[in-house]
Amino acid sequence: MELNKNLLIIGRLDKADFLELDLMDIDVKIDTGAFTSAIHCHNIREVNLSRNSLIRFNLLDPTHPQYNERELIHSNYYKKTIKSSTGHIEDRYIIKTNVVLFERIFPIELSLTDRTEMKYPILIGRRLLQNNFLVDVSATHLSYQQKKKNYQLE
């Protein structure tokens, strides 16, 4: 197997920016066991207005430092059946947005789910990692360190 030299090396944990969701330097866990990425949110509901369907939700929860009570409305979504790491199967809404890692913008699909019991509010799965990143499980915050270093140089 030949290694793709263009892959970015990412650690098992990092911080990312989700500009469209107004989340900056948010903790993410890299999970090669998960196919779909996930984001912690609550109050998830689909709303039908005229001919348009929208998904409404609140990101994070009141215990998170970046929680702001703002309700988000997203029109670019679909529904998918997902099996969690514990074997629980549920239908989840998936939104399409972008994530900034290593100062590059990547399209990402995030399943909306309650991650209250999880340590990290966002899980990055294989769908984003594949063809973009090589995971070094001994490293952490490589993207965030690069971002901080580049801001210090300016």
C-alpha positions as CSV (number, residue, x, y, z in Angstrom):
1,M,0.0,0.0,0.0
2,E,1.4,3.4,-1.0
3,L,1.1,6.3,1.4
4,N,-0.5,9.5,0.1
5,K,2.1,12.2,0.8
6,N,-0.6,14.9,0.5
7,L,-2.5,13.8,3.7
8,L,-2.4,16.1,6.7
9,I,-1.4,14.5,9.9
10,I,-4.1,15.0,12.6
11,G,-3.9,13.8,16.2
12,R,-6.6,12.1,18.3
13,L,-7.9,15.4,19.7
14,D,-8.0,18.9,18.2
15,K,-9.8,22.2,18.1
16,A,-11.7,23.2,14.9
17,D,-13.7,26.2,13.6
18,F,-17.2,25.8,12.2
19,L,-17.8,29.3,10.8
20,E,-21.4,28.8,9.6
21,L,-22.3,27.5,13.1
22,D,-20.4,30.3,14.8
23,L,-18.2,27.9,16.7
24,M,-14.5,28.7,17.1
25,D,-11.8,26.6,18.7
26,I,-14.3,23.9,19.6
27,D,-13.0,20.6,21.0
28,V,-13.2,17.7,18.5
29,K,-12.3,14.0,19.0
30,I,-11.0,12.1,16.0
31,D,-12.7,8.7,15.7
32,T,-11.6,6.4,13.0
33,G,-14.2,3.9,14.2
34,A,-17.1,6.2,13.3
35,F,-18.1,6.8,9.7
36,T,-20.2,9.9,10.2
37,S,-19.1,12.9,12.2
38,A,-21.4,14.1,14.9
39,I,-22.2,17.3,16.8
40,H,-23.8,17.8,20.2
41,C,-27.1,19.6,20.1
42,H,-30.6,19.5,21.6
43,N,-34.1,20.6,20.8
44,I,-33.8,19.0,17.3
45,R,-37.0,19.3,15.2
46,E,-38.0,19.3,11.5
47,V,-40.3,22.1,10.5
48,N,-42.3,22.2,7.3
49,L,-43.0,25.7,6.0
50,S,-44.9,26.0,2.7
51,R,-43.0,23.7,0.4
52,N,-39.7,23.8,2.3
53,S,-38.6,21.5,5.1
54,L,-36.1,22.9,7.6
55,I,-34.3,21.5,10.6
56,R,-34.1,23.6,13.8
57,F,-31.8,22.9,16.7
58,N,-29.7,24.4,19.5
59,L,-26.0,23.6,19.5
60,L,-24.3,22.2,22.6
61,D,-26.2,22.6,25.9
62,P,-26.3,25.1,28.8
63,T,-23.3,23.4,30.6
64,H,-20.9,24.0,27.7
65,P,-18.9,27.3,27.8
66,Q,-19.7,28.1,24.2
67,Y,-23.5,27.6,24.5
68,N,-25.4,30.7,23.5
69,E,-29.1,29.6,23.4
70,R,-29.3,30.6,19.7
71,E,-31.5,28.4,17.6
72,L,-30.1,27.4,14.2
73,I,-32.1,26.7,11.2
74,H,-30.6,24.6,8.4
75,S,-32.1,23.8,5.0
76,N,-29.3,21.6,3.7
77,Y,-29.9,18.3,5.5
78,Y,-31.2,14.8,5.2
79,K,-32.2,11.9,7.6
80,K,-30.1,8.7,8.1
81,T,-30.2,5.6,10.3
82,I,-27.0,5.5,12.3
83,K,-25.7,2.8,14.6
84,S,-23.8,4.2,17.6
85,S,-20.7,2.7,19.1
86,T,-22.9,1.2,21.8
87,G,-25.0,-0.6,19.1
88,H,-28.0,1.7,19.5
89,I,-29.7,2.4,16.2
90,E,-31.5,5.7,15.7
91,D,-32.6,8.0,12.9
92,R,-30.6,11.2,12.9
93,Y,-30.7,14.4,10.9
94,I,-27.4,15.1,9.0
95,I,-26.5,18.7,8.1
96,K,-24.0,19.8,5.5
97,T,-21.6,22.5,6.6
98,N,-17.8,23.3,6.6
99,V,-15.0,22.8,9.1
100,V,-11.7,24.6,9.3
101,L,-8.7,22.5,10.2
102,F,-5.1,23.3,9.4
103,E,-6.5,26.7,8.2
104,R,-8.2,24.9,5.3
105,I,-11.9,24.6,4.7
106,F,-13.4,21.1,4.4
107,P,-17.0,20.2,3.6
108,I,-18.4,18.0,6.4
109,E,-21.6,16.2,7.2
110,L,-22.6,16.3,10.9
111,S,-25.2,14.1,12.5
112,L,-27.2,16.0,15.1
113,T,-27.3,14.1,18.4
114,D,-27.3,14.5,22.1
115,R,-23.7,13.9,23.2
116,T,-24.3,15.0,26.8
117,E,-22.6,11.9,28.2
118,M,-19.6,12.4,25.9
119,K,-16.5,14.4,26.8
120,Y,-16.1,16.1,23.4
121,P,-19.0,17.9,21.7
122,I,-17.9,17.0,18.2
123,L,-16.7,13.7,16.8
124,I,-14.9,13.6,13.5
125,G,-15.4,10.4,11.6
126,R,-13.9,8.6,8.6
127,R,-16.0,10.3,6.0
128,L,-14.0,13.5,6.5
129,L,-10.7,11.8,7.5
130,Q,-10.6,9.6,4.4
131,N,-8.4,11.1,1.6
132,N,-7.6,14.1,3.8
133,F,-5.9,13.1,7.0
134,L,-3.6,10.5,8.5
135,V,-4.3,10.0,12.2
136,D,-1.4,10.0,14.6
137,V,-3.0,8.7,17.8
138,S,0.0,9.8,19.9
139,A,-0.5,13.5,18.9
140,T,-3.1,16.1,19.9
141,H,-4.1,19.6,18.7
142,L,-1.9,19.7,15.6
143,S,-4.2,21.9,13.7
144,Y,-4.8,24.2,16.6
145,Q,-1.0,24.5,17.3
146,Q,-0.5,25.5,13.6
147,K,-3.2,28.1,13.8
148,K,-1.8,29.6,17.0
149,K,1.7,29.6,15.5
150,N,0.5,31.4,12.4
151,Y,-1.4,34.0,14.3
152,Q,1.8,34.8,16.4
153,L,3.8,35.3,13.2
154,E,1.4,37.9,11.8
